[in-house]
Each structure stands twice: as C-alpha cells, then as structure tokens.
C-alpha cells in the first residue's frame, strides 16, 4: 500500500480485451472499503502494464476480460515474478464459464508458468471467506449464474495458486466484476450489498 492508501490496479495485457470490462466496478468496491473498513484508499483506479515495471509497485492487481489470454514473454516473466515476490492478483472471467476462450487460455497460461497442478480449488472454509464478512457457504453466487448465462452452472468454488501458504492468484469463473459493475449510489436499491465479498478479497490480499 502506498502513502495515499490502497490502490486498485487493473492489469493491461497485450492480448484480449482487458480495457472494456466492468469500468464502474473499481469505484464501487472502493466505496465499500470506505463504508465498511478503516483502510485508507486512493480513489483513482490505476492501470499498470503487465509487461512494464509499474506492476511491481502494486499491492493488489485485477485481471479480467472475455477473449484470449496469451501473455508475451515479458508479461509472463513479470506475472511470475510479481506473485513470487508477494503480490496478489484477482482474476475474473467475464464469460462466467469454465470452457470458454478466456477460461481455457488463462488456465493454460497458469499451467505453463506454475505447473499443471498449481491452480486448485480452494475449500469453502478458506480464510478468505472470513477475512471480514463471513460466507459460510463459500463464494457468493452471482446473478449471471442464476440467470443461466455463460455455462449455465453455479460455480460453488473458486480456484487459487498459493505460495508459501497464502493465495497469490485468486481465480473466479463467477463474473464478480460484472456483478459489481454499477454506480455505487445504486447499492441502496439492493436487499444485500453484493460487493461485500470484494471487501474480503481486498483485506485478505492486504493481510489485514
């Protein structure tokens, strides 16, 4: 975390469509951090090129998209070095499926970098589900799953790559980014604030 507070950093990668997904989600999640926690925040979303040096200044990175994920040699090296040095990446599939192009290509990238067994399902008792709010049943369901979009499945798990006993890469097929992609002032119309799990993710990443 820098002196200004927590920074939400979106990762730019050369393949895919990282720049067209869930544009309002970061401000919504930052509003939740202000509402529920005492974590100081920087209100501006940052964008860091995965192939550049700025990624190593980030405490929390977000990577998403719908299309092909095919890292360049530099992006691949930086991704591995970033998480090995203690960085945290939340990866969310905007197609909300397990067999689409984003899912297949991203999982292939992780297999190539970290090995075929590195990305594993995490149990619903994992500390990330209790880092601030408690989610006894594991990852909360999104409206896209319930409406039968994507692969028409409700994914009752998330996957992760753990390094030294902590999640370094959290991977979701549930499309949380689109679920949280609305103006934060519209939360008052929801029976339950659906960004609460996002607060858990950030606080877990920060080791809070």
C-alpha positions as CSV (number, residue, x, y, z in Angstrom):
1,X,0.0,0.0,0.0
2,X,1.4,3.4,-0.9
3,X,1.2,6.6,1.2
4,X,-2.1,7.6,-0.3
5,X,-3.7,4.3,0.7
6,X,-4.9,1.2,-1.1
7,X,-4.8,1.4,-4.9
8,X,-7.0,-0.7,-7.1
9,X,-4.7,-1.7,-10.1
10,X,-6.1,-3.1,-13.3
11,X,-3.6,-5.1,-15.3
12,X,-3.2,-4.3,-19.0
13,X,-2.1,-7.2,-21.2
14,X,-1.5,-7.1,-24.9
15,X,-3.9,-9.9,-25.9
16,X,-7.7,-9.9,-25.1
17,X,-10.0,-7.0,-24.1
18,X,-8.8,-6.0,-20.6
19,X,-9.9,-2.4,-21.2
20,X,-13.7,-2.9,-21.9
21,X,-14.8,-4.9,-18.9
22,X,-16.6,-3.6,-15.7
23,X,-15.5,0.0,-15.8
24,X,-17.6,1.0,-12.7
25,X,-16.6,-1.9,-10.5
26,X,-13.4,-0.4,-9.0
27,X,-15.1,2.8,-7.7
28,X,-18.0,0.6,-6.3
29,X,-15.6,-1.6,-4.5
30,X,-13.5,1.3,-3.2
31,X,-16.8,2.9,-1.9
32,X,-17.4,-0.4,0.1
33,X,-13.9,-0.2,1.6
34,X,-14.7,3.3,2.8
35,X,-18.2,2.3,4.1
36,X,-17.1,-0.9,6.0
37,X,-13.5,-0.6,6.9
38,X,-10.8,1.9,8.0
39,X,-8.5,1.1,5.2
40,X,-7.2,4.3,3.6
41,X,-7.8,4.3,-0.2
42,X,-6.7,6.1,-3.3
43,X,-10.0,6.9,-5.1
44,X,-8.5,6.6,-8.6
45,X,-8.2,3.3,-10.4
46,X,-4.6,2.6,-11.6
47,X,-3.7,0.8,-14.8
48,X,-0.4,-1.0,-15.0
49,X,1.1,-2.7,-18.0
50,X,1.8,-6.3,-17.1
51,X,4.9,-6.0,-19.3
52,X,6.2,-2.9,-17.5
53,X,7.8,-2.1,-14.2
54,X,4.8,-0.4,-12.6
55,X,3.2,-3.7,-11.7
56,X,5.8,-4.3,-9.0
57,X,4.6,-1.2,-7.1
58,X,1.0,-2.6,-6.8
59,X,-0.3,-4.4,-3.7
60,X,-3.4,-5.7,-5.5
61,X,-4.0,-6.3,-9.2
62,X,-7.1,-7.2,-11.1
63,X,-7.1,-9.0,-14.5
64,X,-10.2,-9.7,-16.5
65,X,-11.6,-10.0,-20.0
66,X,-13.7,-12.1,-22.4
67,X,-11.1,-13.1,-25.0
68,X,-7.8,-14.8,-25.4
69,X,-5.2,-14.5,-22.7
70,X,-1.8,-15.1,-24.2
71,X,1.0,-13.3,-22.3
72,X,4.1,-12.0,-24.1
73,X,7.4,-13.3,-22.8
74,X,7.8,-10.1,-20.7
75,X,4.2,-10.3,-19.3
76,X,4.8,-13.9,-18.4
77,X,8.0,-13.2,-16.6
78,X,6.5,-10.2,-14.7
79,X,3.4,-12.1,-13.7
80,X,5.5,-14.9,-12.2
81,X,8.0,-12.5,-10.5
82,X,5.2,-10.3,-9.1
83,X,3.4,-13.1,-7.3
84,X,6.6,-14.8,-6.2
85,X,7.6,-11.5,-4.5
86,X,4.3,-11.4,-2.5
87,X,1.9,-9.8,-5.0
88,X,-1.8,-10.6,-5.3
89,X,-3.8,-11.0,-8.5
90,X,-7.6,-11.3,-8.6
91,X,-8.5,-12.8,-12.0
92,X,-12.2,-12.9,-13.0
93,X,-13.7,-14.4,-16.2
94,X,-16.3,-12.1,-17.7
95,X,-17.6,-15.0,-19.7
96,X,-18.6,-16.8,-16.4
97,X,-17.9,-20.2,-17.8
98,X,-15.3,-23.0,-17.4
99,X,-14.8,-23.8,-21.1
100,X,-14.8,-20.5,-22.9
101,X,-11.8,-18.8,-24.5
102,X,-10.8,-16.7,-21.5
103,X,-11.0,-19.6,-19.1
104,X,-9.1,-22.1,-21.2
105,X,-6.4,-19.7,-22.3
106,X,-5.8,-18.2,-18.8
107,X,-5.7,-21.6,-17.1
108,X,-3.2,-22.7,-19.8
109,X,-1.0,-19.7,-19.0
110,X,-1.0,-20.6,-15.3
111,X,-0.2,-24.2,-16.1
112,X,2.7,-23.1,-18.3
113,X,4.1,-20.7,-15.6
114,X,3.4,-22.5,-12.4
115,X,2.8,-26.1,-13.4
116,X,-0.4,-28.1,-14.2
117,X,-1.3,-28.7,-10.6
118,X,-0.7,-25.2,-9.2
119,X,-4.2,-23.8,-9.8
120,X,-6.5,-25.6,-7.4
121,X,-10.0,-25.4,-6.0
122,X,-10.0,-23.8,-2.5
123,X,-12.2,-25.1,0.2
124,X,-15.2,-23.1,1.4
125,X,-13.7,-22.9,4.8
126,X,-10.7,-21.0,3.5
127,X,-9.8,-17.8,5.5
128,X,-10.6,-15.6,2.5
129,X,-14.3,-16.3,3.2
130,X,-13.9,-14.9,6.7
131,X,-11.4,-12.2,6.3
132,X,-14.0,-9.5,7.1
133,X,-17.5,-10.7,6.4
134,X,-18.4,-14.4,6.8
135,X,-19.5,-16.5,3.9
136,X,-20.2,-19.9,5.4
137,X,-21.1,-21.5,2.1
138,X,-18.1,-20.2,0.2
139,X,-18.2,-17.9,-2.7
140,X,-21.5,-16.0,-3.1
141,X,-23.4,-16.7,-6.3
142,X,-23.8,-14.0,-9.0
143,X,-26.9,-13.1,-10.8
144,X,-25.3,-14.2,-14.1
145,X,-25.0,-17.7,-12.8
146,X,-28.6,-17.7,-11.5
147,X,-29.9,-16.4,-14.8
148,X,-28.3,-19.2,-16.7
149,X,-25.8,-17.1,-18.7
150,X,-22.4,-18.5,-19.5
151,X,-22.1,-22.2,-19.0
152,X,-25.5,-22.3,-17.1
153,X,-23.7,-23.5,-13.9
154,X,-23.4,-22.1,-10.4
155,X,-19.8,-22.5,-9.5
156,X,-19.6,-23.5,-5.9
157,X,-15.8,-22.9,-5.6
158,X,-13.0,-20.6,-6.6
159,X,-9.5,-21.6,-7.6
160,X,-6.2,-20.3,-6.5
161,X,-2.5,-20.5,-6.7
162,X,-1.0,-20.5,-3.3
163,X,2.6,-19.5,-2.5
164,X,4.0,-20.0,1.0
165,X,0.6,-20.8,2.4
166,X,-1.2,-17.7,1.0
167,X,-3.2,-17.1,-2.1
168,X,-1.2,-15.3,-4.7
169,X,-3.6,-15.7,-7.6
170,X,-7.4,-15.9,-6.9
171,X,-9.3,-17.1,-10.0
172,X,-13.1,-16.8,-10.5
173,X,-15.4,-18.1,-13.2
174,X,-18.3,-16.3,-11.5
175,X,-18.0,-12.9,-13.1
176,X,-17.9,-10.8,-10.0
177,X,-16.5,-7.9,-12.0
178,X,-19.8,-7.5,-14.0
179,X,-21.9,-8.3,-10.9
180,X,-20.3,-5.3,-9.2
181,X,-20.3,-3.1,-12.3
182,X,-22.9,-0.4,-11.3
183,X,-22.8,3.0,-9.8
184,X,-22.1,2.7,-6.1
185,X,-25.0,5.0,-5.3
186,X,-27.4,2.3,-6.5
187,X,-26.5,0.0,-3.6
188,X,-29.4,1.4,-1.8
189,X,-31.7,-0.5,-4.1
190,X,-30.2,-3.9,-3.2
191,X,-31.5,-6.0,-0.4
192,X,-27.9,-7.0,0.4
193,X,-24.8,-5.3,-0.8
194,X,-23.2,-7.8,-3.2
195,X,-19.8,-6.1,-3.0
196,X,-19.1,-7.4,0.5
197,X,-17.1,-10.4,-0.8
198,X,-14.9,-7.9,-2.7
199,X,-14.1,-6.3,0.6
200,X,-13.0,-9.8,1.9
201,X,-10.8,-10.3,-1.2
202,X,-9.0,-6.9,-0.7
203,X,-8.5,-7.3,3.0
204,X,-7.2,-10.8,2.5
205,X,-4.8,-9.5,-0.1
206,X,-3.5,-6.8,2.2
207,X,-3.0,-9.3,5.1
208,X,-5.5,-7.3,7.2
